Amino acid sequence: MISIQDKTERIAQLTAIAENYVLKGLGDKNFESIPYHDEVSLRAPINQGGSEMPIVGKSNLRQKWWAPLPNLIGRVELMETYVNKSLTSVSVEFHCEIINPTCTLRIMDRFKIDHKGLIVEQENFFDPRRITNPE
């Protein structure tokens, strides 16, 4: 059984990871600030194969998913974080301004975090139509 202090510390850790992902990773355009595990798996609707085909590996994320982001992302606005009961996952709700095509995405990302505080799985949930079929 996990102690109340350990539970409180784990919740704080998970919350900080999600908040830093949005504010420092995406907001400051700093990939290195995101604590990805070397074998991380990312599912997103804008991946080449969609959410059904995850990108696996930190180096693949950097090359295939991250590379265009610094030039596409404007400002980000953190809304809320949510930690699951088993203290293994955290979700973060945020708004992400896209520069081209100009729009704001309403995003919910879910992260599975290992005991070392590394992101081992990530899934992005948002409606991609604003960027794939701009009006």
C-alpha positions as CSV (number, residue, x, y, z in Angstrom):
1,M,0.0,0.0,0.0
2,I,1.3,3.4,-0.9
3,S,1.6,6.0,1.8
4,I,-0.3,9.3,1.7
5,Q,3.0,11.2,1.3
6,D,4.1,8.9,-1.5
7,K,0.7,9.3,-3.2
8,T,0.9,13.1,-2.9
9,E,4.4,13.1,-4.3
10,R,3.4,10.9,-7.2
11,I,0.4,13.1,-8.0
12,A,2.6,16.1,-8.0
13,Q,5.2,14.4,-10.2
14,L,2.5,13.3,-12.8
15,T,0.9,16.8,-12.8
16,A,4.3,18.5,-13.3
17,I,5.1,16.2,-16.2
18,A,1.9,17.0,-18.0
19,E,2.1,20.8,-17.3
20,N,5.8,20.9,-18.4
21,Y,5.0,19.0,-21.6
22,V,2.5,21.8,-22.5
23,L,4.3,24.8,-21.2
24,K,8.0,24.0,-21.6
25,G,7.9,21.4,-24.3
26,L,5.3,22.8,-26.7
27,G,5.1,26.3,-25.4
28,D,8.9,26.9,-25.3
29,K,9.4,24.6,-28.2
30,N,11.9,22.5,-26.2
31,F,11.8,18.8,-27.0
32,E,14.6,18.1,-24.5
33,S,12.4,19.2,-21.7
34,I,10.0,16.4,-22.3
35,P,10.9,13.3,-20.3
36,Y,10.4,10.6,-23.0
37,H,11.5,7.1,-22.4
38,D,13.8,5.9,-25.2
39,E,11.1,3.4,-26.3
40,V,8.1,5.8,-26.0
41,S,5.0,5.1,-28.1
42,L,3.0,8.1,-29.5
43,R,-0.4,7.9,-31.1
44,A,-1.9,10.9,-32.7
45,P,-4.5,11.6,-35.4
46,I,-2.0,13.5,-37.5
47,N,0.6,10.7,-37.6
48,Q,1.2,9.3,-41.0
49,G,-0.9,6.2,-40.2
50,G,-3.3,8.0,-37.8
51,S,-3.8,7.0,-34.2
52,E,-3.8,3.3,-35.2
53,M,-0.1,3.4,-36.1
54,P,2.0,4.7,-33.2
55,I,5.4,6.3,-33.6
56,V,7.8,4.3,-31.5
57,G,11.1,5.5,-30.1
58,K,12.3,8.9,-28.8
59,S,14.5,9.4,-31.9
60,N,11.6,8.7,-34.2
61,L,9.4,11.1,-32.3
62,R,12.0,13.8,-32.7
63,Q,12.4,13.2,-36.5
64,K,8.8,12.3,-37.5
65,W,6.5,14.1,-35.1
66,W,8.5,17.0,-33.5
67,A,10.5,18.3,-36.4
68,P,7.7,20.5,-37.9
69,L,6.1,21.6,-34.6
70,P,8.4,24.5,-33.5
71,N,7.5,26.3,-36.8
72,L,3.8,25.5,-36.5
73,I,2.9,26.2,-32.9
74,G,2.1,29.6,-31.6
75,R,1.0,30.0,-28.0
76,V,-0.4,27.3,-25.7
77,E,-2.9,27.6,-22.9
78,L,-3.0,25.0,-20.1
79,M,-6.5,24.2,-19.0
80,E,-6.4,21.3,-16.5
81,T,-4.7,18.0,-15.6
82,Y,-6.2,14.7,-14.5
83,V,-4.4,11.9,-12.7
84,N,-5.8,8.3,-12.7
85,K,-6.5,6.4,-9.6
86,S,-3.6,3.9,-10.0
87,L,-1.2,6.9,-10.4
88,T,0.2,5.6,-13.6
89,S,-1.2,8.1,-16.1
90,V,-1.9,11.7,-16.4
91,S,-4.0,13.6,-18.9
92,V,-3.7,17.3,-19.8
93,E,-6.3,19.5,-21.4
94,F,-4.9,22.5,-23.4
95,H,-5.4,24.8,-26.3
96,C,-2.7,25.0,-28.9
97,E,-2.5,27.8,-31.4
98,I,-1.4,26.7,-34.9
99,I,0.3,29.3,-37.1
100,N,-0.4,27.8,-40.5
101,P,-3.2,27.1,-41.1
102,T,-4.3,29.6,-38.5
103,C,-6.5,27.9,-35.9
104,T,-6.6,26.8,-32.3
105,L,-6.8,23.1,-31.4
106,R,-8.5,21.9,-28.3
107,I,-6.4,19.0,-27.2
108,M,-6.4,16.3,-24.5
109,D,-3.2,14.3,-24.2
110,R,-2.9,11.2,-22.1
111,F,0.5,10.0,-20.8
112,K,1.5,6.7,-19.2
113,I,4.4,7.4,-16.9
114,D,6.8,4.8,-15.6
115,H,8.2,4.7,-12.0
116,K,11.2,6.7,-13.1
117,G,9.0,9.6,-14.2
118,L,9.5,8.9,-18.0
119,I,6.7,9.0,-20.5
120,V,6.3,5.5,-22.0
121,E,3.1,6.1,-23.9
122,Q,1.3,9.2,-25.2
123,E,-1.9,9.5,-27.1
124,N,-3.2,12.8,-28.5
125,F,-6.9,13.4,-28.7
126,F,-8.2,16.3,-30.9
127,D,-10.2,16.9,-34.0
128,P,-7.6,17.4,-36.8
129,R,-10.0,18.8,-39.4
130,R,-8.9,22.4,-38.6
131,I,-5.4,21.6,-39.9
132,T,-6.1,18.9,-42.5
133,N,-9.1,20.7,-44.1
134,P,-8.8,24.4,-43.3
135,E,-11.7,26.6,-44.5
